[in-house]
Amino acid sequence: MDLVLVFRLADEWFGLEVDDLQEIVEAPELNYVPRAPRSILGAINFHGNIVPVLDLSRYMGLADDAYGQRVIVLPIGQKALALGVTAIHRIVPLNREMLLTCQQEEQKDLHIRMLYSYEEKMINMLDLPSLLSSLETL
C-alpha cells in the first residue's frame, strides 16, 4: 500500500509519498550557513552527513517564518536535502482514484504534480523531481 506524509506549509496542505523521504526529524539543531540564500534555514548533522535545510514555505513563496521545528529528510543521494515545514499532520493511505490533475502552468512555482482529495482536504502532492531541479540554481 502506498502512503503519503501529509504536512502543512503556512496554511496549505501538502503531501509527499513516504517512499520519497528518509526520516522526519523533530527540532534539529540548525547550524548557520554563511552566504546561503534566505530560503536555507541552515544545516543539520544527520547521521554524519551535513544536510542543508530548505524553508520550503519561504522557497515556494507561501509565507516567511512558517518553519515549525520539524524537517523532512530526503534520502541521502546525489543531493542531500531536508525540508523545513510548518507542521507534520500524519501519514495516510494513498488512494490513486482520488488523485486529480492540476494545471501545471498555474502550479509550476509551487512544484505540485497533482491534487489528492482526502477527508475533505485538498492535498497538494509535491513534485519532488521538479523541486530538486529548481534548487540546482541556488
DRENPA-627494 format. One line per field, with one value per residue: residue in one letter; x, y, z of N, C-alpha, C in turn. Coordinates in nm, 3 decimals. Layout:
resn: c(A; ...) $
neast: c(X; ...) $
nnorth: c(Y; ...) $
nup: c(Z; ...) $
caeast: c(X; ...) $
canorth: c(Y; ...) $
caup: c(Z; ...) $
ceast: c(X; ...) $
cnorth: c(Y; ...) $
cup: c(Z; ...) $
//
This chain:
resn: c(M; D; L; V; L; V; F; R; L; A; D; E; W; F; G; L; E; V; D; D; L; Q; E; I; V; E; A; P; E; L; N; Y; V; P; R; A; P; R; S; I; L; G; A; I; N; F; H; G; N; I; V; P; V; L; D; L; S; R; Y; M; G; L; A; D; D; A; Y; G; Q; R; V; I; V; L; P; I; G; Q; K; A; L; A; L; G; V; T; A; I; H; R; I; V; P; L; N; R; E; M; L; L; T; C; Q; Q; E; E; Q; K; D; L; H; I; R; M; L; Y; S; Y; E; E; K; M; I; N; M; L; D; L; P; S; L; L; S; S; L; E; T; L) $
neast: c(0.083; 0.057; 0.174; 0.120; 0.282; 0.137; 0.158; 0.188; 0.238; 0.266; -0.060; -0.144; -0.209; 0.008; 0.149; 0.366; 0.496; 0.567; 0.773; 0.949; 1.090; 1.328; 1.343; 1.177; 1.266; 1.260; 1.283; 1.567; 1.911; 2.001; 2.257; 2.431; 2.470; 2.700; 2.643; 2.430; 2.130; 1.822; 1.619; 1.734; 1.746; 1.951; 2.193; 2.193; 2.338; 2.313; 2.323; 2.603; 2.621; 2.630; 2.357; 2.170; 1.896; 1.600; 1.377; 1.081; 0.830; 0.892; 1.059; 0.879; 0.724; 0.506; 0.488; 0.678; 0.888; 0.749; 0.837; 0.823; 0.982; 1.021; 1.168; 1.179; 1.368; 1.519; 1.606; 1.949; 2.150; 2.262; 2.213; 2.197; 1.934; 1.706; 1.371; 1.225; 0.927; 0.597; 0.420; 0.380; 0.131; 0.007; 0.052; -0.104; -0.310; -0.265; -0.497; -0.519; -0.727; -0.835; -0.674; -0.620; -0.569; -0.379; -0.348; -0.050; 0.090; -0.012; 0.072; 0.344; 0.555; 0.502; 0.561; 0.386; 0.243; 0.005; -0.331; -0.467; -0.750; -0.858; -1.032; -1.200; -1.008; -0.795; -0.506; -0.195; 0.010; 0.347; 0.583; 0.856; 1.089; 1.078; 1.105; 1.364; 1.516; 1.480; 1.620; 1.883; 1.984; 2.032) $
nnorth: c(-0.118; 0.218; 0.510; 0.840; 1.121; 1.374; 1.719; 2.059; 2.372; 2.691; 2.791; 2.590; 2.256; 1.987; 1.701; 1.417; 1.133; 0.854; 0.685; 0.860; 0.988; 0.997; 1.030; 1.183; 1.456; 1.593; 1.917; 1.975; 2.071; 2.362; 2.471; 2.762; 2.874; 3.037; 3.303; 3.177; 3.133; 3.311; 3.125; 2.902; 2.753; 2.668; 2.420; 2.071; 1.811; 1.505; 1.193; 1.195; 1.319; 1.633; 1.826; 2.050; 2.261; 2.340; 2.608; 2.539; 2.660; 2.936; 2.926; 2.851; 3.071; 3.103; 3.183; 3.375; 3.283; 3.049; 2.814; 2.525; 2.378; 2.111; 1.879; 1.728; 1.476; 1.404; 1.114; 1.041; 1.106; 1.190; 1.458; 1.598; 1.688; 1.854; 1.928; 2.202; 2.236; 2.366; 2.218; 1.874; 1.655; 1.381; 1.035; 0.896; 0.658; 0.616; 0.663; 0.608; 0.663; 0.894; 1.097; 1.403; 1.581; 1.882; 2.219; 2.255; 2.490; 2.682; 2.586; 2.565; 2.709; 2.627; 2.364; 2.141; 1.833; 1.689; 1.690; 1.569; 1.433; 1.398; 1.304; 1.540; 1.731; 1.910; 1.805; 1.911; 1.748; 1.712; 1.779; 1.629; 1.577; 1.807; 2.012; 1.956; 1.990; 2.264; 2.367; 2.343; 2.575; 2.734) $
nup: c(0.000; -0.089; 0.076; 0.210; 0.337; 0.510; 0.537; 0.657; 0.499; 0.582; 0.553; 0.388; 0.272; 0.209; 0.040; 0.040; -0.102; 0.101; 0.028; -0.086; 0.110; 0.381; 0.662; 0.943; 1.132; 1.451; 1.579; 1.510; 1.568; 1.418; 1.210; 1.125; 0.791; 0.611; 0.381; 0.255; 0.059; 0.140; 0.171; 0.280; 0.584; 0.742; 0.832; 0.912; 1.114; 1.007; 1.092; 1.053; 0.808; 0.648; 0.604; 0.418; 0.518; 0.379; 0.383; 0.304; 0.273; 0.252; 0.024; -0.171; -0.181; -0.011; 0.264; 0.496; 0.769; 0.854; 0.948; 1.145; 1.331; 1.254; 1.033; 0.712; 0.602; 0.303; 0.106; 0.135; -0.124; -0.439; -0.396; -0.094; 0.120; 0.335; 0.424; 0.564; 0.736; 0.818; 0.985; 1.073; 0.976; 0.945; 0.845; 0.568; 0.385; 0.033; -0.208; -0.527; -0.700; -0.610; -0.686; -0.851; -1.150; -1.208; -1.329; -1.476; -1.549; -1.375; -1.130; -1.135; -0.999; -0.745; -0.744; -0.770; -0.845; -0.857; -0.723; -0.420; -0.297; 0.020; 0.300; 0.302; 0.257; 0.039; -0.082; -0.179; -0.387; -0.372; -0.624; -0.637; -0.809; -0.976; -0.786; -0.680; -0.911; -0.958; -0.747; -0.811; -0.910; -0.696) $
caeast: c(0.000; 0.130; 0.141; 0.152; 0.302; 0.064; 0.218; 0.143; 0.327; 0.179; -0.198; -0.173; -0.178; 0.092; 0.177; 0.486; 0.490; 0.660; 0.889; 1.038; 1.156; 1.409; 1.313; 1.129; 1.347; 1.196; 1.366; 1.712; 1.996; 2.036; 2.385; 2.433; 2.545; 2.734; 2.607; 2.325; 2.008; 1.726; 1.533; 1.807; 1.739; 2.079; 2.228; 2.191; 2.423; 2.221; 2.399; 2.736; 2.613; 2.587; 2.240; 2.105; 1.753; 1.529; 1.248; 1.000; 0.725; 0.954; 1.109; 0.766; 0.655; 0.381; 0.497; 0.807; 0.885; 0.647; 0.906; 0.768; 1.073; 1.032; 1.222; 1.165; 1.497; 1.507; 1.713; 2.083; 2.194; 2.346; 2.189; 2.142; 1.843; 1.596; 1.269; 1.164; 0.784; 0.524; 0.372; 0.354; -0.004; 0.010; 0.071; -0.234; -0.301; -0.285; -0.596; -0.487; -0.851; -0.868; -0.577; -0.674; -0.466; -0.388; -0.287; 0.093; 0.135; -0.052; 0.136; 0.485; 0.641; 0.473; 0.611; 0.275; 0.219; -0.136; -0.406; -0.519; -0.868; -0.858; -1.108; -1.244; -0.892; -0.725; -0.364; -0.108; 0.116; 0.472; 0.658; 0.992; 1.190; 1.072; 1.163; 1.509; 1.573; 1.481; 1.717; 2.019; 2.028; 2.062) $
canorth: c(0.000; 0.344; 0.600; 0.980; 1.205; 1.500; 1.825; 2.194; 2.484; 2.805; 2.743; 2.496; 2.115; 1.925; 1.560; 1.360; 0.988; 0.809; 0.627; 0.969; 1.051; 0.907; 1.039; 1.311; 1.492; 1.698; 2.020; 1.955; 2.189; 2.420; 2.541; 2.873; 2.855; 3.170; 3.341; 3.091; 3.205; 3.328; 3.008; 2.798; 2.780; 2.630; 2.281; 1.979; 1.694; 1.392; 1.068; 1.220; 1.393; 1.772; 1.836; 2.181; 2.259; 2.438; 2.658; 2.511; 2.762; 3.059; 2.900; 2.845; 3.199; 3.095; 3.267; 3.379; 3.244; 2.948; 2.691; 2.480; 2.293; 1.973; 1.871; 1.603; 1.448; 1.325; 1.015; 1.093; 1.055; 1.288; 1.590; 1.588; 1.798; 1.839; 2.028; 2.259; 2.254; 2.430; 2.114; 1.740; 1.614; 1.236; 0.951; 0.844; 0.572; 0.683; 0.604; 0.672; 0.707; 1.027; 1.195; 1.491; 1.657; 2.027; 2.293; 2.268; 2.628; 2.755; 2.529; 2.543; 2.761; 2.554; 2.227; 2.049; 1.747; 1.650; 1.717; 1.446; 1.459; 1.305; 1.350; 1.678; 1.819; 1.903; 1.796; 1.937; 1.647; 1.776; 1.724; 1.630; 1.599; 1.948; 2.091; 1.934; 2.051; 2.410; 2.402; 2.338; 2.711; 2.804) $
caup: c(0.000; -0.094; 0.186; 0.188; 0.454; 0.495; 0.618; 0.627; 0.469; 0.613; 0.569; 0.280; 0.295; 0.107; 0.060; -0.020; -0.084; 0.205; -0.039; -0.128; 0.225; 0.463; 0.805; 0.996; 1.249; 1.529; 1.643; 1.499; 1.586; 1.289; 1.206; 1.030; 0.667; 0.560; 0.244; 0.199; 0.022; 0.251; 0.187; 0.353; 0.728; 0.799; 0.800; 1.026; 1.108; 1.000; 1.091; 0.999; 0.682; 0.659; 0.517; 0.424; 0.546; 0.297; 0.433; 0.186; 0.262; 0.200; -0.110; -0.263; -0.178; 0.064; 0.385; 0.565; 0.910; 0.880; 0.988; 1.272; 1.408; 1.205; 0.897; 0.638; 0.539; 0.182; 0.102; 0.106; -0.254; -0.506; -0.337; 0.040; 0.146; 0.430; 0.401; 0.684; 0.713; 0.927; 1.077; 1.020; 1.014; 0.967; 0.726; 0.526; 0.267; -0.096; -0.298; -0.656; -0.764; -0.556; -0.738; -0.953; -1.220; -1.191; -1.438; -1.448; -1.562; -1.255; -1.012; -1.164; -0.892; -0.621; -0.761; -0.740; -0.961; -0.856; -0.600; -0.360; -0.215; 0.132; 0.417; 0.281; 0.238; -0.088; -0.050; -0.293; -0.392; -0.410; -0.737; -0.586; -0.914; -1.017; -0.676; -0.675; -1.031; -0.941; -0.644; -0.866; -0.940; -0.570) $
ceast: c(0.088; 0.080; 0.189; 0.171; 0.233; 0.125; 0.165; 0.261; 0.239; 0.038; -0.238; -0.132; -0.097; 0.113; 0.302; 0.478; 0.601; 0.785; 0.992; 1.108; 1.233; 1.365; 1.255; 1.207; 1.279; 1.300; 1.516; 1.787; 2.039; 2.167; 2.381; 2.520; 2.574; 2.696; 2.504; 2.206; 1.912; 1.641; 1.605; 1.809; 1.873; 2.109; 2.222; 2.294; 2.329; 2.302; 2.535; 2.738; 2.567; 2.477; 2.179; 1.954; 1.688; 1.400; 1.153; 0.891; 0.780; 0.998; 0.996; 0.681; 0.524; 0.381; 0.639; 0.786; 0.774; 0.708; 0.862; 0.851; 1.074; 1.085; 1.199; 1.298; 1.472; 1.621; 1.846; 2.130; 2.288; 2.332; 2.123; 2.055; 1.740; 1.499; 1.212; 1.018; 0.719; 0.480; 0.356; 0.215; -0.006; 0.039; -0.063; -0.215; -0.330; -0.383; -0.580; -0.611; -0.891; -0.766; -0.640; -0.559; -0.485; -0.318; -0.141; 0.141; 0.106; 0.027; 0.287; 0.576; 0.618; 0.517; 0.507; 0.250; 0.073; -0.199; -0.462; -0.633; -0.875; -0.929; -1.140; -1.130; -0.842; -0.577; -0.285; 0.006; 0.242; 0.538; 0.806; 1.098; 1.194; 1.135; 1.315; 1.579; 1.582; 1.585; 1.861; 2.073; 2.060; 2.211) $
cnorth: c(0.125; 0.436; 0.740; 1.048; 1.338; 1.602; 1.960; 2.285; 2.608; 2.748; 2.639; 2.354; 2.061; 1.779; 1.518; 1.210; 0.944; 0.749; 0.733; 1.038; 0.948; 0.909; 1.176; 1.337; 1.608; 1.787; 1.994; 2.085; 2.238; 2.497; 2.644; 2.838; 2.993; 3.187; 3.250; 3.177; 3.212; 3.204; 2.891; 2.837; 2.758; 2.488; 2.200; 1.869; 1.574; 1.264; 1.085; 1.292; 1.536; 1.793; 1.976; 2.164; 2.375; 2.478; 2.649; 2.615; 2.891; 3.040; 2.902; 2.972; 3.198; 3.185; 3.265; 3.335; 3.145; 2.815; 2.651; 2.378; 2.145; 1.976; 1.731; 1.582; 1.358; 1.224; 1.077; 1.026; 1.156; 1.426; 1.572; 1.710; 1.758; 1.954; 2.075; 2.289; 2.317; 2.327; 1.983; 1.700; 1.465; 1.164; 0.886; 0.751; 0.653; 0.602; 0.674; 0.719; 0.848; 1.133; 1.274; 1.565; 1.806; 2.093; 2.317; 2.412; 2.707; 2.710; 2.513; 2.588; 2.691; 2.409; 2.124; 1.965; 1.704; 1.698; 1.585; 1.485; 1.353; 1.370; 1.499; 1.779; 1.801; 1.912; 1.814; 1.836; 1.710; 1.702; 1.733; 1.647; 1.745; 2.038; 2.079; 1.997; 2.203; 2.454; 2.402; 2.477; 2.790; 2.807) $
cup: c(0.000; 0.017; 0.153; 0.323; 0.425; 0.590; 0.573; 0.595; 0.482; 0.633; 0.465; 0.319; 0.177; 0.141; -0.015; 0.004; 0.010; 0.143; -0.079; -0.011; 0.305; 0.608; 0.836; 1.123; 1.320; 1.596; 1.633; 1.526; 1.449; 1.302; 1.095; 0.909; 0.608; 0.413; 0.178; 0.158; 0.141; 0.274; 0.256; 0.501; 0.796; 0.755; 0.929; 1.004; 1.117; 0.983; 1.022; 0.865; 0.710; 0.555; 0.530; 0.446; 0.470; 0.367; 0.314; 0.166; 0.203; 0.055; -0.213; -0.259; -0.101; 0.186; 0.436; 0.709; 0.944; 0.922; 1.128; 1.347; 1.368; 1.063; 0.841; 0.567; 0.418; 0.179; 0.062; -0.023; -0.315; -0.444; -0.201; 0.066; 0.251; 0.406; 0.534; 0.654; 0.836; 1.031; 1.002; 1.067; 1.047; 0.836; 0.695; 0.406; 0.141; -0.179; -0.432; -0.732; -0.720; -0.597; -0.852; -1.020; -1.194; -1.308; -1.404; -1.454; -1.435; -1.133; -1.027; -1.050; -0.759; -0.628; -0.718; -0.864; -0.972; -0.727; -0.550; -0.268; -0.105; 0.251; 0.410; 0.274; 0.095; -0.056; -0.179; -0.290; -0.452; -0.526; -0.701; -0.695; -0.962; -0.912; -0.675; -0.795; -1.015; -0.840; -0.696; -0.897; -0.814; -0.543) $
//
